Every structure is written in structure tokens, then in C-alpha cells.
Amino acid sequence: MKVNVTEREVMDPLADFGGEKIDLTEIPPEISKISLFDNTKPNADTILETIGSELKGIEIIQAEKPAGCGATDDQLQLAAQGDVSILAIGDCGSCTTWIILDAIRLEKEGVPTISICSHKFGHFARNLAQSHGAKDLRIIEVIHPIAGQEKPTVKEKTLKIIPEINKILGIN
């Protein structure tokens, strides 16, 4: 079989940043509760469950939203009840977009966030955050793929990012 490959110039869908810079909310020195914000993508719950099980002595608030859209005000209010909100998972174009945009909305409300994206979408997530004025948004990359993987595999991948999460949270 013969395939013709033609290079084309395409437009980057991310606009150059020209608006207001968003200052991220600092992680508080004392954390008593963390919201785990599940976008209901396959295995997002496993990632957040694994992270939650490693957060000893911290109250966990479970928040949930649909993957293909932004969070409602009520969903954001629930996620905002934590001293920090951890959002998962960005592992495709639309869900990565909404994880980042929801994290930015929480940051604007004064809630520090950590967004979990697969490494295949980390670059896109950072570019999107930057295009919305949140260049330094906390984004942690987990090894792709996540969807379609068995729970033990996803848990193993998640355990590899726990040290980075703990470092951001100031947990030894």
C-alpha cells in the first residue's frame, strides 16, 4: 500500500495571551482538607482514589463533574471546599481543556489546584494554561495511556507521581 504524506501548515487553536495574568493561589502551609475533583473519565477515579489513600490525616472531599464540559457553579463550589483541589484526568483534547479551565476558575476563586494530565497532553495543557494567563498552573503528568488500562496499572502509574504531589503540597 502506498501512502502520500503532505505537510500542511495548520493554525494553532490556542490564542496568544493578551489578557490578564492570573496569579496562582499559594498552597497553604497547613492543609486539613483536599478536594479530589473527578471529571468521570475512565480511571480518573482510580487516580484520585490512589492519591487520596496516600494523604494521611487529611480530610478528603469528593467532587465530580462530566468530562466533556466545564464544571457547574455547584460542582466548583464543592471542589472549592478543600484547602487545595486536585483535578483528574486530562488524557484527551476536550477533557484536558476542561480540567485546565476548571483549575483556572478555582484559582481565580482563591483555591490552589493541581491538575493531573497524561504526558501526551501535558504540553497542550501548559500551552492552554499560558494562553489563559496561568503560565505557572500546577500540572503533573502521569504516563499515558490511562483510559482502557486495568486498575492496578493505573494505580502503579499514579504512585509514581505521588512524590511530586507531596512536594507541591509540602508533605514529607
N, C-alpha and C positions, 0 to 999 in steps of 0.2 A: 504494500500500500504506500502510495506517495502522498506526502502532506506538504503543502505550500505554507510557509510561515512568512507573514508580512508584519514588519514592525509598524506600529501606528503611534502617533502622539495622542495621548488622552489627557483630559483635563482632570486635575486633582480635585476631588469633590470638597476638600477642606479649604475654606477661605483663609487668606492671610489674616492674622489677628490685627484688628484695628480698633478694638473696643477697650473696655475697662479691664485692667488686670485684677484678677481675683487673688487676694491674699488668703492662703490656706490657714485654717484654724490649727493652732498648736495642739499637739497631743498633751492632755493634762498629765501632770506628774503622778497623780493618784487616779487610778481607774477602778471604779466599782462595778460598772455595768457596760457591756458591749452589745450593740445590736448586730445581729447576723442577718443581712438583707439578701434573701434568696430570690433570684429572678426566675425560678422554676424551670430553668434549662436542665436537661438531663445531667445528673451528677453534681449540680450546684449544691444540692442538699448534702451530699456526701462530703464535699469540700468544706462547707460551713460546719457540719457536724464534727468533722475531724478537727478543725480549728477550735471549735467550742470545747471539745474534750481536752484540749491542751491548755486552756485558760483556767487554771486552778484559782479558786477563790474569787472569781469574777462572775457576777450575775449575767446571764445570757438572755437577751430579748430577741425573740424570733419574729422577723418581719418578712413579708413575702409580696411579690408583685409579678405580673405576667412578663415574660421575656421580651416580647415584640413591641413594647410601648413604654413610655415613661410612667413613673410611679404616680399614683393619685396623691392628692394632698393628705388624705388619711393614712396611706401607706408610708409616705415620707414622715408624717408626724410620729408614727410608731417607731420607725428607724431612728428618728431624732431623739428618742428617749435614752439612747445609750450615750456614754461619755465619748465613745468612738463608734463608728458604723463600718462594718466590713461587708462589702458587696461582692457577690459572685453570681455568675461567671460570664465573662466576655470571651466567647470562643467562636464567634462568627461576626459578620459585619454589623447586623442590626442589634444583636444583644450587647456587643461591645459598645456600640454607640450609646445605648440606653444606660448601661452601667456607668459610663463616664458622665453622661449628662445628669443622671440622678445623683452621682457623687458630687458634682459641681453644685447642684441645688442644695444638697445637705451642707456643703462647705459654706455656701452663702448664708445659711441659717445658723452658722456657728458650730457645726458638728464636724469634727475631723473624721476623715474617711481613709479607708484602704480599699482599693479596687483590685480584684483578682481577675486576671485575663490570661488566656493561654498565650504561650510565647509566640505563636503565629500571628497574634493580633496585638501584641504589646506595642509595636511601632505605631500602628494605626491609633491605638488608644492614646499614646503620648502625643501624637500629632493632633488628634481631636481635642484633647485637653488644652494643648497650647493654642489651638485656633479659637478656643473659648476663653482665653485669658488665664488658664490654670496650668501654666507650664510645669509646675512642680507637683502636680497632683500625685499622690502616693499610689503607684501602680506596681503590683507584684505579679510576676509571670510564673505560671505553672506550666509544666510540659504538656504540649498538645499531642494527641487529642484527649478530650475529656468525654464528650458525648460518645456513647456506644461502648465505653470501657466498663469492665467489671468493677464493682465497688472496691475490692481490695487493691486494684491497680490505681484507682483514683485516690484512695487513702494514702498509698505509698507515695504518689506524686505530691500530695498535699503535705505530707510530713517533711518533705524536702524544703518547703517554703516556710515552715514554722519558725526557724531561726531568724529569718528576715522579718517576719511579722513581729516576733518578740523584740527584736532590735528597735523597730519603729515604735512599738508600744512602751519601750523602756523596761521590759521584763527580762530578768536574767534566766 
